[in-house]
Amino acid sequence: MGAPKYVLLSYDEGAESTGEHGYEETWALCEDAADLFADPPPPARGTYELLGCAPEGDLRTALARARADGSAPLGLLTLETLGRTGGGEGEWRLEDVRVVGDRPCARDLSLRDVTVEGRQSDDNLYDYPQRPPLSPGHRVLGADGQPWGSCRDLAHVQEDRPELLEPPLRLLGCTPRGALRAALDGGEEDLGHVKVVRVDSSGRPVQPAAEGELRAWIPSARGPGLVDLTLDPWSERPPLAAREVWDLWGEGRPSEPNRWAGCDAEGRRSWLDTALANHTHDTPDRPPDTTYHLDGSHITDAPGFFCALGEAVNGPAGYFGRGLDALNDCLRGRWGATPPFTLVWHDAAVARACIDVTPHTGRRPPTFEELLAFLAERHVDVRLS
């Protein structure tokens, strides 16, 4: 058997109920896994109707184009829900909106029912904008708050979407142990609930990979005494980018800096997830006024900045935030460094040239200048070199 990449841990409901982690017995060592990695499907687009709409500005222009061409792009659309006195009581957004048609409003022929397609924004606090009693409806706004008219209500057109069927996870070349070995020998059909953990060549856990129910097994072609197990995962599968990252950690925690540099942006985000999973709080923070050196030679995007910052503070494969909210938490202490401190940013010109330099609205990575301002506000003296 080759060096195992994965370990199966049993799940003990009694252990979980007593406050333990729940997974305690090693049930199998596995050489590899198939159909483990999968990126989540793109956010679903929905069809909506702006009922009783009086379009203005870009919405009116897009509507005219849609009548001529069948559909027209509009961008980010915001509905500001109005209270009974006409004041705003909350906002709800659709992203990547396209106008696909319109018809006369049955209740008021001077208005239109406008049909649009779009994706709900992750920033929405609720799934659907509920119009309060006696409300006149919603203001329709553009990305920067420009007026696009009004509508009396919003309708979500329900569509039948085929359910995406994912293949089961196959664990290959497994050496069963303990209760799992006994269950297989006894011909039991209920094999149990397990957690799959990626391990390095020494058997040290790298990161949880999946959780689910074992439902079948066959003898493995990888060698006598080995089995291939089939697992129905209950958890989300690791993203495709995690495969490359876990291979970089395959011989243990990287001891050289910048092992993440060859990854693309998604790979760097997975690197940050793995670095966080392997961060320990055993080492106290270094004292304030310490100077840290940030290697900026590979900071070509925002995830690269956080990869490099983690290594500047906590050494190779270190972690010190993966976004501004997480960085803000780290700067409060117990993550390796406490402000005030000095950060010498070497080769800062790389990031200045590569990271988006134009602030805009919506959820997005911070720009180079915004990173500098964020750190300065939190008493980090950044010196560019």
N, C-alpha and C positions, 0 to 999 in steps of 0.2 A: 504493500500500500504506500502511495506517495504521502507527502506531508499533508495533513488535513487543512483545508481552508475554513471549514465551518464546524461548529459544535452544536449539537442538539441538547437543550436543557429541558428537563421535565418541568411540568407546572403542577404545583401543589396548592390547591385551594385553601387548605388549612393553614399553610404557611402564610399566604397572603392575608388571611383574615386576622392573623396575629401580628400583622404589621411588618412581616418579613418581605423580602423581594419576591417570593413566590416560586422562583426557579431555583432548584437546588441540586438535582441529580443529573449527571451527564449520561444521556441515553445513547449517544452515538457520536463518532467522529466521522466527518464526511470529506472526501477528497475534493468535491466540487459541487456546483449547483447549476441547473439549467432553468431558463425562464424565470430567473430571480429578478433581474433588473427591468424596470419599465418606467418611462417618464409618464407623469399623469396626463390624462387627455386634456386638450385645450379647453378653457372655460366655455361652457355651453352658451350659444347665442340664443336669444329669445326674440319673439315677435310681440310687439306692443302697439296699442292704439292710443294716440293722444285724442281723447274724445272732446268734441266741442272746442276745437283749436282755432285760434286766431294767429296764424303764423306771421312772423316778422323777420327781418334781417336775413341771416344765412339760412334759417329754416325755410323761409319763403323762397329763397333762391334755389335751395336744394330740392324743394318740392316741385318747382317748375322744371328742373332738370330731370327729376324722376318721371314726370309726366311724358317727357320727350324720349328718355333713354331707358325707362323701365325701373331704374333705381339711381340713387346718387349718394355719395359719401357726405357725412356731416361731422363726424368726430365725436367729441365728448359733449353729451347733453345732460343738463341738470334740471331737475324739477324741484322748485322751491314751493313747499306746501304752505298754503295761506290759511291763517286763522279766520274766524268770523269777522274780525275787523280789518282784514287785509294784510296783517303783519305776517312775516315769515316765521314758520314753526318747524323748520327742518328741511334738509336737502337730501335728494336721492339721485344717483347718477347712473347713466348708461355710457359705456365706452365703445369706441369703434362703431358708431351708429351709421346706418344707411337708411335713407328714406326710400320706401318701396311703393308708396301709393297713397291715395286719399279718396274720399267720397264725401258727399254732403252730409252734414250732421242731421240726423232725423229730428232732433228736438229744436234745432235752430238752423234754418237753411243758409243763414249768413255765415255760419262757421263750418269747419271741415273736421272730419275724423281722419287723422293722419296716421298711416301705418309705418312703423319703423322697425328695424332689426338692430340688436345690439347686445352687449355683454354687461351684466351688472358689475359695477365697480366693487373691488374688494373693500373700499372704504365705506360702503353703505352699512349703516347700523341696523337696518332691517331689510327684509326681503322685498317689501312692497310698500309704496307710499300710501298710507291710509288718509283719505280726506276727512278732516274733522267735521262734525255736524255744523251746518250753516256756513261752511267754507265756500268761497267762490271758486276754489279749485287750486291750480298750480301756476306759478310763473315758469316759463321755459327760458332757460339761460344757456349761454355758450360756455366754453372752457374757462374764459376769463371774466365771466359774469355779464357778458354782453346780452342785451334783451333779444330773445327770439320769439316773443309772443306769450300766449297763455293758453291753457286748456282747462276744461272743467273737471276732467277726471282722466284716469289711466286704466286701460284694460290690458291684461296679459293674455295673449292668445295661446292657449294650451296646445301643444303639439305632441303627437305620439313619436317618441324617439326610440329607436332600437337599443336594447340594453347591450352594452359591450361585454362580451364574455372573455375573460382572461384565462389563459391556460394555467393549470395547476403548477406549482413549484416542484421540481424534481431534484432530489438530493442524491448525488451519485457517489458510488463507491463508499458506502457507509459501513462502519464497524459497530454493530449494535452492542449495547452494554445494559447491565442491570435489568430493570423492569421491562424495558423494550425488548431485550433479548428473550426474556421469559415469555412475553406476549407473542412474539413471532414464533417461538418454538411451540407454544401452546395453541397456535392457530386462532388467536383472538382477532376479532374484526375491529373492535374499538381500541385503537392504539394510543389515543390520548392527545392532549394539547401540549404543544412544545413551542419553544422559542429557538430560533436559529441565530447564531452569533458568528460573525466573521472573526477569525483568530489569525495571529501571525505565525511564523514558522516555529516559534517556541511554544505555541499554544496559548499565548496571552490574548485576552479579548481585545479586539479593535473597535467593534461597533455592532450593536444589534442589527440584524438584517431583516428578519420577518418573524411573524408569529401566526400560528394556525393549528389546524387539526390534521394529524396523520391519518390517511384513509386507505393506503394501499402500499404494497411492496412487491418487488420481484428480485430474483437473484441478479447480481450485478455482473456485467461483462468485464468489469475491471479486475476481477480476481476471485478465487475461491473463498467462501465465507463472507463475502461482501454482499450488500444488498443496495438496491436503489429504492428510495422512499418517495412517495407522492404526498405532498402537503397542500391542503387548501388554505391559502393565507387569509387571515382576517385583517391584517394590517396592510397599510400601503407598501408597495414594493419600493426598494431603494431606486433612486434615479439612475439612468444609464451612466451618468458621469461618476457614480460612486465606484464602479468597477475599476476604473483607472486609479482612483485615489486609494482604494484598498490594496491594489497591487503595489503602489508606492510604499505602503505601510506593511507590506507582506513579510519583510525581514525584521520587523519591529519598528518602534517609533523612530522616524528619520532623525539621524544625528547631524546631518548637514543642512544648512539653510537653503531656502529657495527650491526645494524639491517640488513645490507646487507650481513653479514658474512655467512649466511646459503645458499646464492644463489651460483649457479655455475658461470662459467666465463661469459656465455651469460646473466645470470641474473644480474651480476655485471655491465655489459655494459649497460643494461637497467636502472639499478639504477643510473648510471652516467648521462644518458639522462634525467631521471626524476629530479635528483638534479639540473642539468643545467636549466631545464624548470622552476624550482622554485627558482632560484638564483635571488636576487635583488641587485642592486647597490646603495641602499639607505645609507648603512653604509660605511663611509670612511675607507680606508686602515689603519691598525694599523701602528705605526711608524716603520722605519727601526730599525734593531738590536733587534727586538722582538724574543723571544724564543718560539717555538711551539713544542708540544710533539705528536709524531706519534705512535699510537698503532699498532705495527707490528704483533700482535699475530694471526691475520687472513689473513695476506698478503701471500697467496699461489699462486698468479698469478699477472700479470701486472694490470688487472682491479681492483684487490683488493688493490693494492698500491694506485691507484688514488682515490678509495673510501675512504681509510683511510686518505690520504693526504687532501682531501676535508674537512673531519671532523676535522683534526688537525688544519686547518686554520680557518674554518668557522663554527665549531660546528657540532652536529649531523645532518646528511643528508646534510651537506655542500658540496660545489663544488669548486674545484680548479684545473680544467683540467681533461681530459679523455684520453689523449695521449700526446706525447712529444710536438707536435705542439701547442695543446691547452694549455698545461702547460707553454710553452714559452710565449704565449699571456697573461696568468694570471700573470706571473712574471713581466710584464710591468706595472702593477698597475691597480687599480680599481676593483680588485677581492678579496680584503681582506688583502693582505700582499704585502709588497714591499721589495725587497732585498736591502741591505744585511740583512739576518736574519739567525737564528740558528734553525735547525730542529733536535731534539733529537729523534732518531729512536729506540724505545724500541722493544725488542724481534726481532732484525734484523736477527738473525740466522734462523728464519722461512723462510723469503724471500730468504736468501742466499741459503738455501737448496732446495727451491721449484721453484723459478723462473729460467727459462732457463739460464744456465751459459755459453753456447757456442755460441758466436756471429756467425752469418752466413748471407749470402746475401739474398735479397728479402724483401718483406714487412712482418714484424713480430713485436711482442711486444718487448720492450727493455729488456735486461738482467739486473740482479741486479747490476753488475759493471757499465753498461752503464747508469743506473739511477743515480748512485753516481757521475759519471763523468759529466753527464748533469747538475746536480744541482750545482756541484762545479764550473763549467764554468760560471754559472749565479749567483755567489756570495751567494750561500746558503751553510752554514757551517753545514754539516751533521755529527752528532755524534752518532755512533752506540752504543747501550747498550743492 
